[in-house]
Amino acid sequence: MGRHVVEVSADSSAPPEAVWEVITDIARWKDWGPFSNTYLGRVGDPPNGMGAIRVYLVGPFRTEEEVVGFDVPGHFAYRVLSGFPARDYRADVILSLRPGGGTSVRWRAEFDGKPRGTGWLLRIALIPFLGYLARKTGAVAGSTG
């Protein structure tokens, strides 16, 4: 069985810098997303950057991820450390300036199922969830920028 890949995209009227601020500031995600709490478990360099541990809770479920790519304002990447039904999960978020203004948000995740054989099920769930995150981060950036 091969690795599973989910790739979604959305457009925002906000500039890449504004979308970047929303995507990288995990502490504010609880204000607009389906999360009961979000915070930094470890500060990176800069605080939301390389090496940061991001923590989010959805109901009783707690997930930790580590920032592994931080190229302002175009590429953000993270890998899941715990609390998620996947092995070797890594996501890359690419922000690019759209012709005429605004931002194209591309969110790509790659992973193996955990337990084996369940990756297809997670893939089905991640398509709408990552699509929501791509659209919502752009919308939040557009409403504050």
DSSP file with accessible surface (Angstrom, degrees, kcal/mol):
  #  RESIDUE AA STRUCTURE BP1 BP2  ACC     N-H-->O    O-->H-N    N-H-->O    O-->H-N    TCO  KAPPA ALPHA  PHI   PSI    X-CA   Y-CA   Z-CA
    1    1 A M              0   0  200      0, 0.0     3,-0.1     0, 0.0     2,-0.1   0.000 360.0 360.0 360.0 134.7    0.0    0.0    0.0
    2    2 A G        -     0   0   57      1,-0.2     2,-0.1   110,-0.0     0, 0.0  -0.251 360.0 -81.2 -85.8 173.7    1.3    3.4   -0.9
    3    3 A R        -     0   0   88    109,-0.1     2,-0.3     1,-0.1   109,-0.2  -0.398  45.4-119.1 -69.7 154.2    1.2    6.6    1.1
    4    4 A H  E     -A  111   0A  33    107,-3.2   107,-2.1    -2,-0.1     2,-0.4  -0.758  26.8-165.0 -97.6 142.5   -2.0    8.6    1.1
    5    5 A V  E     -A  110   0A  46     -2,-0.3     2,-0.4   105,-0.2   105,-0.2  -0.990   9.1-174.3-130.1 135.0   -2.1   12.1   -0.2
    6    6 A V  E     +A  109   0A   1    103,-2.5   103,-3.0    -2,-0.4     2,-0.4  -1.000   8.3 178.2-125.0 129.8   -4.7   14.8    0.2
    7    7 A E  E     +A  108   0A  96     -2,-0.4     2,-0.3   101,-0.2   101,-0.2  -0.994   4.9 166.3-136.3 126.8   -4.4   18.1   -1.6
    8    8 A V  E     -A  107   0A  20     99,-2.4    99,-2.6    -2,-0.4     2,-0.3  -0.907  11.4-164.9-131.3 161.8   -6.8   21.0   -1.5
    9    9 A S  E     +A  106   0A  88     -2,-0.3     2,-0.3    97,-0.2    97,-0.2  -0.986   7.8 176.2-147.8 157.6   -6.8   24.6   -2.5
   10   10 A A  E     -A  105   0A  13     95,-2.0    95,-3.5    -2,-0.3     2,-0.3  -0.970  22.8-126.7-153.4 158.3   -8.7   27.8   -1.9
   11   11 A D  E     -A  104   0A 101     -2,-0.3     2,-0.3    93,-0.2    93,-0.2  -0.861  19.7-168.3-112.0 148.2   -8.4   31.4   -2.9
   12   12 A S  E     -A  103   0A   8     91,-2.7    91,-2.5    -2,-0.3    86,-0.2  -0.972  27.1-140.6-131.4 148.9   -8.5   34.4   -0.6
   13   13 A S  S    S+     0   0  103     -2,-0.3    89,-0.3    89,-0.2   126,-0.1   0.639  80.3  95.2 -80.1 -12.2   -8.8   38.1   -1.3
   14   14 A A  S    S-     0   0    4    124,-0.3    -2,-0.2    89,-0.1   128,-0.1  -0.416  85.8-103.7 -77.9 152.6   -6.2   38.8    1.5
   15   15 A P    >>  -     0   0   62      0, 0.0     4,-1.9     0, 0.0     3,-0.8  -0.335  35.2-105.5 -70.1 157.6   -2.5   39.2    0.7
   16   16 A P  H 3> S+     0   0   12      0, 0.0     4,-3.0     0, 0.0     5,-0.2   0.859 119.1  58.7 -53.0 -37.8   -0.2   36.2    1.4
   17   17 A E  H 3> S+     0   0  112      1,-0.2     4,-1.8     2,-0.2     5,-0.1   0.886 107.0  46.8 -61.9 -38.4    1.3   38.0    4.5
   18   18 A A  H <> S+     0   0   20     -3,-0.8     4,-1.5     2,-0.2    -1,-0.2   0.911 113.6  47.1 -71.0 -41.1   -2.2   38.2    6.1
   19   19 A V  H  X S+     0   0    0     -4,-1.9     4,-2.7     1,-0.2     5,-0.2   0.918 109.6  55.8 -65.5 -40.4   -3.0   34.6    5.3
   20   20 A W  H  X S+     0   0    5     -4,-3.0     4,-2.6    -5,-0.2     5,-0.2   0.916 104.0  53.1 -55.8 -46.5    0.4   33.6    6.7
   21   21 A E  H  X S+     0   0  111     -4,-1.8     4,-1.2     1,-0.2    -1,-0.2   0.896 111.4  46.0 -59.2 -40.4   -0.3   35.3   10.0
   22   22 A V  H  < S+     0   0    4     -4,-1.5    -2,-0.2     2,-0.2    -1,-0.2   0.934 114.0  47.6 -69.0 -45.7   -3.6   33.4   10.4
   23   23 A I  H  < S+     0   0    1     -4,-2.7    -2,-0.2     1,-0.2    -1,-0.2   0.908 116.3  42.5 -64.1 -40.3   -2.1   30.0    9.5
   24   24 A T  H  < S+     0   0    3     -4,-2.6     2,-1.5    -5,-0.2    -1,-0.2   0.700  94.2  82.0 -85.5 -15.8    0.9   30.3   11.7
   25   25 A D    ><  +     0   0   37     -4,-1.2     3,-1.5    -5,-0.2     4,-0.5  -0.585  51.6 171.3 -92.4  79.9   -0.8   31.7   14.8
   26   26 A I  G >>  +     0   0    0     -2,-1.5     3,-1.3     1,-0.3     4,-0.5   0.816  69.2  69.9 -60.4 -29.6   -2.1   28.5   16.4
   27   27 A A  G 34 S+     0   0   38      1,-0.3     3,-0.4    -3,-0.2    -1,-0.3   0.824 101.1  47.0 -60.5 -27.4   -3.2   30.3   19.6
   28   28 A R  G X4 S+     0   0   89     -3,-1.5     3,-1.7     1,-0.2     4,-0.5   0.573  85.8  89.3 -91.0  -9.2   -6.0   32.1   17.6
   29   29 A W  G X> S+     0   0    8     -3,-1.3     4,-2.4    -4,-0.5     3,-1.3   0.842  79.9  62.0 -59.8 -33.0   -7.3   29.0   15.8
   30   30 A K  G 3< S+     0   0   80     -4,-0.5    -1,-0.3    -3,-0.4    -2,-0.1   0.760  95.4  63.8 -64.4 -20.9   -9.7   28.4   18.7
   31   31 A D  G <4 S+     0   0  119     -3,-1.7    -1,-0.3     1,-0.1    -2,-0.2   0.719 122.2  13.5 -75.6 -20.8  -11.4   31.7   17.9
   32   32 A W  T <4 S+     0   0   31     -3,-1.3    -2,-0.2    -4,-0.5    -1,-0.1   0.489 115.6  66.8-133.3  -8.1  -12.5   30.7   14.4
   33   33 A G  S  < S-     0   0   17     -4,-2.4     2,-0.3    -5,-0.2   100,-0.0  -0.485  91.2 -90.9-113.2-175.6  -12.2   26.9   14.1
   34   34 A P  S    S+     0   0   68      0, 0.0     2,-0.4     0, 0.0    25,-0.1   0.010  83.8 119.9 -84.4  31.3  -13.8   23.8   15.5
   35   35 A F        -     0   0   13     -6,-0.3    23,-0.3    -2,-0.3     3,-0.1  -0.803  55.2-156.1-103.6 138.2  -11.2   23.6   18.2
   36   36 A S  S    S-     0   0   75     21,-2.3     2,-0.3    -2,-0.4    22,-0.2   0.769  85.2  -1.0 -81.2 -23.9  -11.9   23.6   22.0
   37   37 A N  E     -B   57   0A  64     20,-1.1    20,-2.8     2,-0.0     2,-0.3  -0.964  61.2-176.2-161.0 147.6   -8.4   24.9   22.7
   38   38 A T  E     +B   56   0A   0     -2,-0.3     2,-0.3   -11,-0.2    18,-0.2  -0.988  20.8 140.0-145.3 138.5   -5.2   25.8   20.7
   39   39 A Y  E     -B   55   0A  79     16,-2.4    16,-3.0    -2,-0.3     2,-0.5  -0.986  52.0 -87.6-166.6 167.9   -1.8   26.9   22.0
   40   40 A L  E     -B   54   0A  47     -2,-0.3    14,-0.2    14,-0.2     3,-0.2  -0.772  26.3-172.9 -85.8 124.4    1.9   26.6   21.6
   41   41 A G  E    S+     0   0A  48     12,-3.1     2,-0.3    -2,-0.5    13,-0.2   0.706  80.9  12.5 -85.9 -24.7    3.3   23.7   23.6
   42   42 A R  E    S-B   53   0A 124     11,-1.3    11,-2.0     5,-0.1    -1,-0.3  -0.957  82.9-120.6-151.4 135.2    6.9   24.8   22.8
   43   43 A V        -     0   0   96     -2,-0.3     5,-0.2     9,-0.2     2,-0.1  -0.509  30.2-162.3 -75.8 140.8    8.1   28.1   21.3
   44   44 A G        -     0   0   16      3,-2.5     7,-0.2     2,-0.2     6,-0.2  -0.208  37.7 -59.5-104.5-159.3   10.0   27.9   18.1
   45   45 A D  B   >S+G   50   0B 134      5,-1.9     5,-0.8     2,-0.1     7,-0.1  -0.919 137.2  17.3-129.9 102.0   12.3   30.3   16.2
   46   46 A P  T > 5S-     0   0   63      0, 0.0     3,-3.1     0, 0.0    -2,-0.2   0.665 118.9 -98.3 -65.0-176.1   10.5   32.7   15.7
   47   47 A P  T 3 5S+     0   0   76      0, 0.0    -3,-2.5     0, 0.0    -2,-0.1   0.821 124.9  31.4 -48.1 -43.2    7.8   31.8   18.4
   48   48 A N  T 3 5S+     0   0   37     -5,-0.2     3,-0.1    -4,-0.1    -3,-0.1   0.335 115.5  83.6 -92.8   8.3    5.4   30.2   15.8
   49   49 A G  T X 5S-     0   0    0     -3,-3.1     3,-2.6     1,-0.2    18,-0.3   0.175  84.0  -6.3 -97.9-150.3    8.3   29.0   13.6
   50   50 A M  B 3 <S+G   45   0B  90     -5,-0.8    -5,-1.9     1,-0.3    -1,-0.2  -0.064 128.0  11.0 -49.2 129.9   10.8   26.2   13.2
   51   51 A G  T 3  S+     0   0   19     16,-2.4    -1,-0.3     1,-0.3    17,-0.1   0.285  89.0 141.4  85.9  -9.1   10.6   23.7   16.1
   52   52 A A    <   -     0   0    0     -3,-2.6    15,-2.5    -6,-0.2     2,-0.6  -0.356  46.2-139.8 -64.1 144.2    7.4   25.1   17.6
   53   53 A I  E     -BC  42  66A  15    -11,-2.0   -12,-3.1    13,-0.2   -11,-1.3  -0.952  16.7-159.7-106.0 118.9    5.1   22.5   19.0
   54   54 A R  E     -BC  40  65A   1     11,-3.1    11,-2.4    -2,-0.6     2,-0.4  -0.846   5.8-165.4-100.0 135.3    1.5   23.4   18.2
   55   55 A V  E     +BC  39  64A   0    -16,-3.0   -16,-2.4    -2,-0.4     2,-0.3  -0.970   9.9 173.7-123.4 133.7   -1.3   21.8   20.3
   56   56 A Y  E     -BC  38  63A  23      7,-2.2     7,-2.7    -2,-0.4     2,-0.4  -0.995  14.8-153.4-139.2 148.7   -5.0   21.7   19.5
   57   57 A L  E     -BC  37  62A  39    -20,-2.8   -21,-2.3    -2,-0.3   -20,-1.1  -0.971   7.8-172.7-120.7 135.0   -7.9   20.0   21.0
   58   58 A V  E >  S- C   0  61A  60      3,-2.3     3,-2.1    -2,-0.4   -23,-0.1  -0.967  74.2 -50.5-122.6 105.4  -11.1   18.9   19.4
   59   59 A G  T 3  S-     0   0   45     -2,-0.5   -23,-0.1     1,-0.3   -22,-0.0  -0.403 124.0 -19.6  60.7-130.2  -13.4   17.8   22.2
   60   60 A P  T 3  S+     0   0  114      0, 0.0     2,-0.5     0, 0.0    -1,-0.3   0.509 116.1 102.5 -85.5  -2.1  -11.4   15.3   24.3
   61   61 A F  E <   -C   58   0A 148     -3,-2.1    -3,-2.3     2,-0.0     2,-0.5  -0.715  53.4-164.6 -91.7 128.4   -8.9   14.6   21.5
   62   62 A R  E     -C   57   0A 107     -2,-0.5     2,-0.4    -5,-0.2    -5,-0.2  -0.934   5.2-173.1-115.3 127.8   -5.5   16.3   21.8
   63   63 A T  E     -C   56   0A   7     -7,-2.7    -7,-2.2    -2,-0.5     2,-0.4  -0.954   6.0-162.0-122.2 139.2   -3.0   16.5   18.8
   64   64 A E  E     +CD  55  82A  46     18,-2.1    17,-2.9    -2,-0.4    18,-1.6  -0.967  11.2 178.1-117.9 139.1    0.5   17.8   18.8
   65   65 A E  E     -CD  54  80A   5    -11,-2.4   -11,-3.1    -2,-0.4     2,-0.4  -0.974  19.3-138.2-137.8 151.6    2.4   18.9   15.7
   66   66 A E  E     -CD  53  79A  35     13,-2.9    13,-2.2    -2,-0.3     2,-0.4  -0.922  21.3-122.3-112.6 134.3    5.9   20.2   15.1
   67   67 A V  E     + D   0  78A   1    -15,-2.5   -16,-2.4    -2,-0.4    11,-0.3  -0.604  37.1 165.5 -74.1 122.4    6.7   23.1   12.7
   68   68 A V  E     +     0   0A  37      9,-2.2     2,-0.3    -2,-0.4    10,-0.2   0.393  63.1  40.6-120.7  -1.4    9.2   21.7   10.2
   69   69 A G  E     + D   0  77A   7      8,-1.6     8,-2.4   -20,-0.0    -1,-0.3  -0.965  53.4 163.8-149.6 130.7    9.0   24.4    7.5
   70   70 A F  E     + D   0  76A  29     -2,-0.3     2,-0.7     6,-0.2     6,-0.2  -0.613   8.3 156.0-152.1  80.0    8.7   28.1    7.9
   71   71 A D  E >>  - D   0  75A 100      4,-3.1     4,-2.4    -2,-0.2     3,-2.2  -0.863  51.8-105.0-113.3  94.7    9.5   30.2    4.9
   72   72 A V  T 34 S-     0   0   95     -2,-0.7   -55,-0.1     1,-0.3    -2,-0.1  -0.369  88.2  -9.1 -63.9 135.2    7.7   33.6    5.3
   73   73 A P  T 34 S+     0   0   37      0, 0.0    -1,-0.3     0, 0.0   -53,-0.1  -0.739 132.0  47.2-103.7  35.4    5.2   34.1    3.7
   74   74 A G  T <4 S+     0   0   25     -3,-2.2    21,-2.5     1,-0.2     2,-0.4   0.735 102.1  36.6-114.0 -24.4    5.1   31.3    1.2
   75   75 A H  E  <  +DE  71  94A  38     -4,-2.4    -4,-3.1    19,-0.2     2,-0.4  -0.963  49.1 171.6-142.4 122.7    5.7   27.8    2.8
   76   76 A F  E     +DE  70  93A   2     17,-2.5    17,-3.6    -2,-0.4     2,-0.3  -0.989  11.9 178.3-126.0 132.6    4.6   26.4    6.1
   77   77 A A  E     +DE  69  92A   0     -8,-2.4    -9,-2.2    -2,-0.4    -8,-1.6  -0.986   4.7 174.1-138.0 149.3    5.0   22.7    7.0
   78   78 A Y  E     -DE  67  91A  11     13,-2.2    13,-2.7    -2,-0.3     2,-0.4  -0.977  17.5-147.0-147.7 158.8    4.3   20.6   10.0
   79   79 A R  E     -DE  66  90A 110    -13,-2.2   -13,-2.9    -2,-0.3     2,-0.4  -0.979  27.2-116.2-127.9 143.0    4.4   17.0   11.1
   80   80 A V  E     -D   65   0A  21      9,-1.6     9,-0.3    -2,-0.4   -15,-0.3  -0.637  26.8-178.7 -79.7 131.3    2.1   15.3   13.6
   81   81 A L  E     -     0   0A  64    -17,-2.9     2,-0.3    -2,-0.4   -16,-0.2   0.793  62.2 -16.6 -95.4 -39.0    3.8   14.1   16.7
   82   82 A S  E    S+D   64   0A  50    -18,-1.6   -18,-2.1     1,-0.1    -1,-0.3  -0.989 104.5  49.0-162.0 161.2    0.9   12.5   18.5
   83   83 A G  S    S+     0   0   46     -2,-0.3    -1,-0.1   -20,-0.2    -2,-0.0   0.652  81.2 102.2  82.9  19.2   -2.9   12.3   18.8
   84   84 A F  S    S-     0   0   34      2,-0.2     2,-2.5   -20,-0.1    -1,-0.2  -0.997  76.1-121.1-138.1 138.8   -3.8   11.6   15.2
   85   85 A P  S    S+     0   0   69      0, 0.0    29,-1.0     0, 0.0     2,-0.3  -0.244  83.2  85.3 -79.2  55.1   -4.7    8.4   13.5
   86   86 A A  E     - F   0 113A  10     -2,-2.5     2,-0.4    27,-0.2     3,-0.3  -0.991  66.3-135.7-148.4 153.7   -1.8    8.5   11.0
   87   87 A R  E    S+ F   0 112A  68     25,-3.0    25,-2.5    -2,-0.3    27,-0.0  -0.895  87.2   2.7-108.3 143.3    1.8    7.5   10.8
   88   88 A D  E    S+     0   0A 114     -2,-0.4     2,-0.4     1,-0.2    -1,-0.2   0.876  83.0 179.8  52.4  46.0    4.4    9.9    9.3
   89   89 A Y  E     +     0   0A   7     -9,-0.3    -9,-1.6    -3,-0.3     2,-0.4  -0.634   5.6 168.6 -81.3 126.8    1.9   12.6    8.7
   90   90 A R  E     -EF  79 110A  99     20,-2.3    20,-2.6    -2,-0.4     2,-0.4  -0.998  12.5-167.7-137.8 137.6    3.4   15.8    7.1
   91   91 A A  E     -EF  78 109A   0    -13,-2.7   -13,-2.2    -2,-0.4     2,-0.4  -0.964   4.1-162.8-126.0 144.3    1.5   18.7    5.7
   92   92 A D  E     -EF  77 108A  32     16,-2.9    16,-2.8    -2,-0.4     2,-0.5  -0.994   3.9-160.8-124.1 131.1    2.8   21.6    3.5
   93   93 A V  E     -EF  76 107A   1    -17,-3.6   -17,-2.5    -2,-0.4     2,-0.5  -0.969   8.4-166.4-114.5 120.9    0.9   24.8    3.1
   94   94 A I  E     -EF  75 106A  48     12,-2.9    12,-2.6    -2,-0.5     2,-0.5  -0.933   1.5-166.7-111.3 124.7    1.9   26.8    0.0
   95   95 A L  E     + F   0 105A  11    -21,-2.5     2,-0.4    -2,-0.5    10,-0.2  -0.941  11.8 175.9-110.0 129.6    0.8   30.4   -0.3
   96   96 A S  E     - F   0 104A  58      8,-2.1     8,-3.3    -2,-0.5     2,-0.2  -0.992  34.8-107.1-137.1 145.1    1.1   32.2   -3.6
   97   97 A L  E     - F   0 103A 122     -2,-0.4     6,-0.2     6,-0.2     5,-0.1  -0.481  35.3-136.3 -67.1 129.8    0.1   35.6   -4.9
   98   98 A R    >   -     0   0   84      4,-2.1     3,-2.5    -2,-0.2     2,-0.1  -0.638  30.4 -94.6 -84.5 146.4   -2.8   35.4   -7.3
   99   99 A P  T 3  S+     0   0  131      0, 0.0    -1,-0.1     0, 0.0     4,-0.0  -0.395 116.9  20.5 -57.1 128.7   -2.7   37.5  -10.5
  100  100 A G  T 3  S-     0   0   95     -2,-0.1     2,-0.1    -3,-0.0    -2,-0.0   0.463 132.7 -63.5  88.9  -2.3   -4.6   40.7   -9.7
  101  101 A G  S <  S+     0   0   36     -3,-2.5   -87,-0.1     1,-0.2     2,-0.1  -0.286  89.7  78.3 111.6 164.2   -4.1   40.3   -5.9
  102  102 A G  S    S-     0   0    6    -89,-0.3    -4,-2.1    -2,-0.1     2,-0.4  -0.310  70.6 -79.3  88.6-175.0   -5.1   37.9   -3.2
  103  103 A T  E     -AF  12  97A   0    -91,-2.5   -91,-2.7    -6,-0.2     2,-0.5  -0.975  17.1-144.4-133.3 139.3   -3.7   34.5   -2.2
  104  104 A S  E     -AF  11  96A  32     -8,-3.3    -8,-2.1    -2,-0.4     2,-0.6  -0.899  22.0-157.8 -96.5 126.9   -3.9   31.0   -3.5
  105  105 A V  E     -AF  10  95A   1    -95,-3.5   -95,-2.0    -2,-0.5     2,-0.5  -0.940  10.2-175.9-109.9 118.8   -3.7   28.6   -0.5
  106  106 A R  E     -AF   9  94A  95    -12,-2.6   -12,-2.9    -2,-0.6     2,-0.5  -0.972   2.9-170.2-117.6 122.0   -2.7   25.0   -1.3
  107  107 A W  E     +AF   8  93A   1    -99,-2.6   -99,-2.4    -2,-0.5     2,-0.4  -0.955   7.2 179.9-115.8 117.9   -2.7   22.5    1.6
  108  108 A R  E     -AF   7  92A  76    -16,-2.8   -16,-2.9    -2,-0.5     2,-0.4  -0.981   3.3-175.8-126.1 125.4   -1.1   19.1    0.9
  109  109 A A  E     -AF   6  91A   0   -103,-3.0  -103,-2.5    -2,-0.4     2,-0.4  -0.941   3.7-171.8-120.8 143.5   -0.9   16.3    3.4
  110  110 A E  E     +AF   5  90A  60    -20,-2.6   -20,-2.3    -2,-0.4     2,-0.3  -0.998  22.8 137.6-134.0 137.7    0.9   12.9    3.1
  111  111 A F  E     -A    4   0A   0   -107,-2.1  -107,-3.2    -2,-0.4     2,-0.3  -0.982  43.7-115.8-166.1 168.7    0.6   10.0    5.5
  112  112 A D  E     - F   0  87A  28    -25,-2.5   -25,-3.0    -2,-0.3  -109,-0.1  -0.893  44.1 -99.6-113.3 151.6    0.2    6.3    6.2
  113  113 A G  E     - F   0  86A   6     -2,-0.3   -27,-0.2   -27,-0.2     4,-0.1  -0.307  31.4-128.3 -70.0 152.0   -2.7    4.8    8.0
  114  114 A K  S    S+     0   0  108    -29,-1.0     2,-0.2     1,-0.3     3,-0.0  -0.900 102.0  28.9-143.8 107.5   -2.6    3.9   11.6
  115  115 A P  S >  S-     0   0   95      0, 0.0     3,-1.5     0, 0.0    -1,-0.3   0.601 120.2 -97.9 -72.9 164.8   -3.5    1.2   12.1
  116  116 A R  T 3  S+     0   0  191      1,-0.2    -2,-0.1    -2,-0.2    -4,-0.0  -0.150 108.0  31.2 -50.7 143.5   -2.4   -0.1    8.7
  117  117 A G  T 3  S+     0   0   34     -4,-0.1    -1,-0.2    -3,-0.0     3,-0.2   0.373  97.5  88.4  88.8  -2.9   -5.2   -0.3    6.1
  118  118 A T    X>  +     0   0   46     -3,-1.5     4,-1.7     1,-0.1     3,-0.6   0.423  52.9  97.8-107.1   1.3   -7.1    2.7    7.5
  119  119 A G  H 3> S+     0   0    0      1,-0.2     4,-2.7     2,-0.2     5,-0.2   0.850  78.1  59.8 -59.9 -34.7   -5.4    5.5    5.6
  120  120 A W  H 3> S+     0   0  145      1,-0.2     4,-2.0     2,-0.2    -1,-0.2   0.889 104.6  50.5 -61.9 -36.1   -8.2    5.6    3.0
  121  121 A L  H <> S+     0   0   98     -3,-0.6     4,-1.8     2,-0.2    -1,-0.2   0.929 111.3  46.6 -68.5 -44.1  -10.7    6.4    5.7
  122  122 A L  H  X S+     0   0   21     -4,-1.7     4,-2.7     1,-0.2    -2,-0.2   0.907 109.1  56.5 -63.3 -38.4   -8.6    9.2    7.1
  123  123 A R  H  X S+     0   0  101     -4,-2.7     4,-1.7     1,-0.2    -2,-0.2   0.929 105.2  50.9 -59.2 -43.9   -8.1   10.5    3.6
  124  124 A I  H  < S+     0   0   99     -4,-2.0    -1,-0.2     1,-0.2    -2,-0.2   0.899 114.1  44.6 -61.2 -39.3  -11.9   10.7    3.1
  125  125 A A  H  X S+     0   0   58     -4,-1.8     4,-1.3     1,-0.2    -1,-0.2   0.846 110.7  54.2 -73.8 -34.0  -12.2   12.7    6.3
  126  126 A L  H  X S+     0   0    5     -4,-2.7     4,-3.2     1,-0.2     5,-0.5   0.800  92.5  70.9 -74.4 -28.4   -9.3   15.0    5.6
  127  127 A I  H  X S+     0   0   71     -4,-1.7     4,-1.8     1,-0.2    -1,-0.2   0.967 108.4  33.1 -56.7 -54.5  -10.4   16.2    2.2
  128  128 A P  H  > S+     0   0   80      0, 0.0     4,-2.4     0, 0.0    -1,-0.2   0.894 119.9  52.9 -70.6 -32.6  -13.3   18.3    3.6
  129  129 A F  H  X S+     0   0   62     -4,-1.3     4,-2.4     2,-0.2    -2,-0.2   0.955 113.1  41.1 -67.9 -48.9  -11.4   19.2    6.8
  130  130 A L  H  X S+     0   0    1     -4,-3.2     4,-2.6     2,-0.2    -1,-0.2   0.871 113.8  55.1 -67.0 -33.5   -8.3   20.5    5.1
  131  131 A G  H  X S+     0   0    5     -4,-1.8     4,-2.5    -5,-0.5     5,-0.2   0.924 107.7  49.7 -61.1 -42.6  -10.5   22.2    2.5
  132  132 A Y  H  X S+     0   0   67     -4,-2.4     4,-3.4     1,-0.2     5,-0.3   0.935 111.1  49.0 -59.5 -48.3  -12.2   24.0    5.4
  133  133 A L  H  X S+     0   0    5     -4,-2.4     4,-2.5     1,-0.2     5,-0.3   0.916 111.3  49.5 -60.7 -42.9   -8.9   25.1    6.9
  134  134 A A  H  X S+     0   0    1     -4,-2.6     4,-1.3     2,-0.2    -1,-0.2   0.930 117.8  40.0 -61.8 -45.1   -7.7   26.4    3.5
  135  135 A R  H  X S+     0   0  142     -4,-2.5     4,-2.3    -5,-0.2    -2,-0.2   0.926 117.3  48.3 -69.0 -45.0  -10.9   28.4    3.0
  136  136 A K  H  X S+     0   0   74     -4,-3.4     4,-3.1    -5,-0.2     5,-0.3   0.895 108.0  52.1 -69.3 -41.2  -11.3   29.6    6.5
  137  137 A T  H  X S+     0   0    0     -4,-2.5     4,-2.3    -5,-0.3    -1,-0.2   0.921 113.0  47.2 -61.4 -39.9   -7.7   30.8    7.1
  138  138 A G  H  X S+     0   0    2     -4,-1.3     4,-2.1    -5,-0.3  -124,-0.3   0.898 113.4  47.8 -66.1 -39.7   -8.1   32.9    3.9
  139  139 A A  H  X S+     0   0   59     -4,-2.3     4,-1.8     2,-0.2    -2,-0.2   0.916 111.9  49.1 -67.9 -43.1  -11.5   34.2    5.0
  140  140 A V  H  X S+     0   0   14     -4,-3.1     4,-1.2     1,-0.2    -2,-0.2   0.935 112.1  49.0 -62.4 -43.1  -10.3   35.1    8.5
  141  141 A A  H  X S+     0   0    0     -4,-2.3     4,-1.5    -5,-0.3     3,-0.4   0.898 110.5  51.6 -63.0 -39.0   -7.2   36.9    6.9
  142  142 A G  H  < S+     0   0   31     -4,-2.1    -1,-0.2     1,-0.2    -2,-0.2   0.811 109.3  49.6 -68.0 -29.0   -9.5   38.7    4.5
  143  143 A S  H  < S+     0   0   97     -4,-1.8    -1,-0.2    -3,-0.2    -2,-0.2   0.672 120.1  35.0 -85.2 -17.2  -11.8   39.9    7.4
  144  144 A T  H  <        0   0   87     -4,-1.2    -2,-0.2    -3,-0.4    -1,-0.2   0.514 360.0 360.0-108.4 -13.1   -8.9   41.2    9.5
  145  145 A G     <        0   0   85     -4,-1.5    -3,-0.1    -5,-0.2    -4,-0.0   0.292 360.0 360.0 -92.8 360.0   -6.6   42.5    6.8
